[in-house]
Amino acid sequence: MAAAPIGSYKDEMPVELSPLPPSQGMEALKDIAFGSIAGIAGKYIEYPFDTVKVRLQSQPDVSPPRYSGPLDCFRQSIQAEGVRGLYRGISAPLAGAAIENSSLFFSYRITQELLQLTVYSPTEPLPFSGLLVSGATSGAFTSLLLTPIELVKCKMQVPSSTAGKKPGPLSIIGSVLRNQGILGLWRGQMGTLIRETGGSAAWFGSYEGVSALFRRRRSSGLPESTSTSEPAPLPLYQQMLAGAAAGISYNFIFYPADTIKSRMQTEDLLHTGRRSFWSVGQTLWQQQGLKGMYRGCGITVARSAPSSAFIFSIYEGLRYYLG
């Protein structure tokens, strides 16, 4: 039987079951498996653009800047390292994409079910505000898993200041543990938390909102006799449009938090000292203003639209045909 769309309650679930039905474990495995597959596919699409974004965010505060813009960063990167250089460090992000998306979809569904059991009616779909809360909660949980992975990714993406072989993920992790201890792996956690909490609320909220508009528009043109208890999935192009809107919302609104996080995770602590999230943000604002906060945002939004479109479409497709 096809799974219900994201955000809807499964009518076929018997009301007499306990809050943790026997199928809960299988549903969790599906969220993890399908979210991982969708996340990995999306990461392959967006990674070169993400590399350029990180390099733009973390370039030194000199005038003129090392890169004049995204296209110049692409050109210099390809000249120096070839196309493979744009995929440098992708092993950690692939793991991160699998963890991030499986965690997001899993915790999003779990939070919805908890809200239905404790706050709202278990027989009615959640209101839009409940979906936003579910998205924010899933993002907050996922941020704890993401920060160490993104720290390794960012350190691998920036150009090395010294000649010779560049360090790999294990070498970077070892260096952080030796110099900063285990908590050093969570440097930039505040930025990840802000980005993921607000961004995930916007991500799921935009997808749910646009999808609801498409469903309402479709149902308004159908006779009442054709309505069903479980709506049919949206056409692929509508799923992708909703996913693209989600990606744009996620990245644009809370982009400054991601910029500060990237600078924290790539700066040389021997020269700058251990600065807080707010200290790094204040320095960036004083030096570059709002423009510095949104450096690299254009290319990030451009790559996030197709990436999120594929992530949601792949997840929904797997849920419908295999769920």
Phi, psi and omega in degrees: 000138182291146179285152177291151178301158178303134176092353180252156181269142183280110183295334185282353181285120181299138184288341183278357180289155176288167180302340179240082184291163181300333182282354184300318180297319179293320178297322178296318178297321178296315178302316182294314183291309184291321177295323179295315180298314180297319181295319180295317178298316180294325181293321177299326181288318190265347193300315179303323179289326178292322177300315179296319180301312182296321180293324176291320181292325190256008181293149184300153180277074178234160179235125359285158180294159181299320180242132180279345180174182182300316182295320178294323178294317175303312184297311181296321181295317180292321178297322184277323189232354185077178181298327180300331180296330178288341177257013180296132179080018185287342182299315178295314178296328177297316175296319179295320179296319178296315180293315184299307186287323176295320179293318181298308183293321180294307183290332176296314180292317181298317180296321177300314182294323177295319178295321179293327181279332188248331186243312184254185179279133179288353181255002181237146175299151178293145171291169183299324179297324177294325178293322178295317178297318179297318178295317179296319179295318179295323178292319179298317178295316183293331182300326179295327179279331188277325189305311179298323180293318181289329177299313178297317181300311183297320180294328179280334184282328183285146178299142180285141179276352180237153179282164178108186183293133181278144183292147177267182183303314182294323178295320179294316179299316179299319179296317179296317181296321180292319188268332186234353184080180185294330179292342177297336178291341179257022175295130184092010182300322180300317178295319178295320180298313180296314181297315185285322180294304179290320183294321180290325174299317178291324182296302179292321181298317179294318179297314180295318182295312180293320178298319179296322177297317178296318181294319179295320180294322180290317183291332181293338180263005181252145173293154184300331183291343182269354181291148180233162180291333179237113185296146177290154180296152177294153172302155186303318184293329178286322174300319183289324177295318177296319178295321178296317177298323178296315181297319179295316180297316181302314188277325188284315190296316186249027182298321180304323178297323179290323178298313179297318179300314181298320179293320178297321186279347182246350182286153179276109184293338179293331181261325185263340187079171181274102182259153180278169177303315183289327178293315178297318179296319179295318178297316180297320180295318181294325184276320189233350178069201183298326180300320179293326179296329184253018179296126181087003184292322182301312181290330178293314178295321181296322180276336183286332181297304178293326181297311179293327177300316179290321182300308181293320182294319179293316180298312181296321179296315178296320179297319185285316186271333182246346184277000000 
